[in-house]
Amino acid sequence: MKKVEARLRKLGYPLDFRKLKAVERVPLNFSYSVVLVAREVFNWRDSDIFDMGNNAPEYSFVVKMAMKYLLSTKKNF
């Protein structure tokens, strides 16, 4: 991740991943930049990024919380 941070700094997007919070909003173009830089740094293929996007809902904190509390009437009461 240090390589990604360094590369983003060179592009004019200074970032410290340790300071980001899970629910913090960032500009959309910034998110794209992180993925594109990570793709280059880690030598990801397009299919790797596609698979990552498909799997994101499985691991999303918001989705997990929604499944845990919204689908259980017992916990809601």
Secondary structure, DSSP 8 states (H G I E B T S, - for coil): -HHHHHHHHHTT----GGG--TT----HHHHHHHHHHHHHHTT--HHHHHHHHHHHHHH-HHHHHHHHHTS-HHHH-
